[in-house]
C-alpha cells in the first residue's frame, strides 16, 4: 500500500514538474541587445569591485563577459 502511494506521488510530482517547465517563460535575449560604443564607454567608466578595470584593450576582438550580482 505504501509503495503504491509513493509511486503515485512520484508520478504526479514528475507530471507537475514537467508541466511547470513546459509553461515557464523562456530566458531569451531580446532583439537589439548588443555591445554598442555607449555601453563600452559605460563599462570602461565603472569602478571595479574586484580585479582589474575594464579598458579599451579588453574589447579588442575578444569576447567579454560582464557579470552583475545583486543580493537583496
C-alpha positions as CSV (number, residue, x, y, z in Angstrom):
1,X,0.0,0.0,0.0
2,X,2.8,2.4,0.9
3,X,4.7,1.5,-2.2
4,X,1.7,2.3,-4.4
5,X,1.2,5.6,-2.7
6,X,4.8,6.6,-3.2
7,X,4.6,5.6,-6.9
8,X,1.5,7.7,-7.4
9,X,3.1,10.7,-5.6
10,X,6.3,10.4,-7.7
11,X,4.3,10.1,-10.9
12,X,2.1,13.2,-10.1
13,X,5.2,15.1,-9.0
14,X,7.0,14.3,-12.2
15,X,4.0,15.3,-14.3
16,X,3.7,18.6,-12.3
17,X,7.4,19.4,-12.7
18,X,7.3,18.7,-16.5
19,X,4.2,20.8,-16.9
20,X,5.8,23.7,-14.9
21,X,8.9,23.5,-17.1
22,X,6.8,23.5,-20.3
23,X,4.8,26.6,-19.4
24,X,7.7,28.6,-17.8
25,X,8.8,31.7,-19.7
26,X,12.0,31.1,-21.7
27,X,15.1,33.2,-21.0
28,X,15.9,34.7,-24.4
29,X,17.8,37.9,-25.0
30,X,15.7,40.4,-26.9
31,X,16.4,41.8,-30.3
32,X,18.8,44.8,-30.5
33,X,20.8,43.7,-27.5
34,X,24.4,44.5,-28.5
35,X,27.6,45.9,-27.2
36,X,27.4,49.5,-28.5
37,X,30.0,52.2,-28.1
38,X,27.9,53.8,-25.4
39,X,27.7,50.5,-23.4
40,X,31.5,50.1,-23.8
41,X,32.1,53.6,-22.5
42,X,29.8,52.9,-19.6
43,X,31.7,49.7,-18.7
44,X,35.1,51.5,-19.0
45,X,33.9,54.2,-16.7
46,X,32.8,51.8,-13.9
47,X,34.9,51.3,-10.8
48,X,35.8,47.7,-10.4
49,X,34.7,45.9,-7.2
50,X,37.4,43.3,-7.6
51,X,40.1,42.7,-10.2
52,X,41.3,45.0,-13.0
53,X,39.2,47.7,-14.5
54,X,37.7,47.4,-18.0
55,X,39.8,49.2,-20.6
56,X,39.6,49.6,-24.4
57,X,42.1,46.7,-24.8
58,X,39.6,44.3,-23.4
59,X,37.3,45.0,-26.3
60,X,40.0,44.4,-28.9
61,X,38.3,41.5,-30.8
62,X,37.9,39.4,-27.7
63,X,34.7,38.1,-26.1
64,X,33.8,39.9,-22.9
65,X,31.6,38.5,-20.1
66,X,30.0,41.1,-17.7
67,X,28.5,39.6,-14.6
68,X,26.1,41.5,-12.4
69,X,25.2,40.1,-9.0
70,X,22.8,41.7,-6.6
71,X,22.0,40.5,-3.1
72,X,18.8,41.7,-1.6
